[in-house]
Structure formats: C-alpha cells, structure tokens
Amino acid sequence: MINKKIIGSQYETLAAKHLKSCGYKILYRNFRTKFGEIDIIAEDKKENCIVFTEVRYRKNLSFGLPKETINFCKQNRIIKSAMVFIKQNKVKNTNLRFDVISITDNDIEHIKNAFQTSL
C-alpha cells in the first residue's frame, strides 16, 4: 500500500506542473513552519503576485470535493505560515493570494483567491 505522503507528493508535483503551464514560477514546495505547511509557493508574474497554494486530492468523493476540506483552521495555519514566509523573505510591494488546487481522478480545478485575509 502506498502511503499518504507519497500520494500527496505525486499530486503536489501534478499541481506544480499545472501552475508552471499557466506561467507561474515555483518558489518553494512544502514550506514548513511551526504553524503548518504551505504546499506550493509560486509567483504569478502576470499579476505581480505571490501565490500560496494548498493542494487537495480525493480519489473517493463520497465525503465531498477536495476543495471542501479546507476549513477555517486550515486556512488560519496557511495564513500564519504565509506571514512567516513574508517576514523571512522580506516580501514588500507584492500582492498576495491564497489559491487551492483541487484534484480528482478526472479533473484539476485551480481556484484563485480561494480565501481572503487582511495581510
């Protein structure tokens, strides 16, 4: 049986390829802080924007779509981790965005501005 980390890594790679095909530059993968992890941090040069991306995959949709699993607590952990990234990298004068890439066996859905913050 393949473990969840291996499966997760495979779908994060698929998501990174999708972002690259849309013109994004991948800055980091699996950016870890004490608050949690951001799956992909990318730069969207078209919008002068740093994009913090959560990748979700579900094989079985009986418990809902992958994008529906990102609750308020998970959003807060991503936002706090993004603040660490911003501080460590001295990010200034750049727009910030929180996206979700929701993957099922048949579809990749890229949801821009999946949730908002006042950063």
Secondary structure, 3 states (H helix, E strand, C coil): CCCHHHHHHHHHHHHHHHHHHCCCEEEEEEEECCCCEEEEEEEEHHHCEEEEEEEEECCCHHHCCHHHHCCHHHHHHHHHHHHHHHHHCCCCCCEEEEEEEEEECCEEEEECCCCCCCC
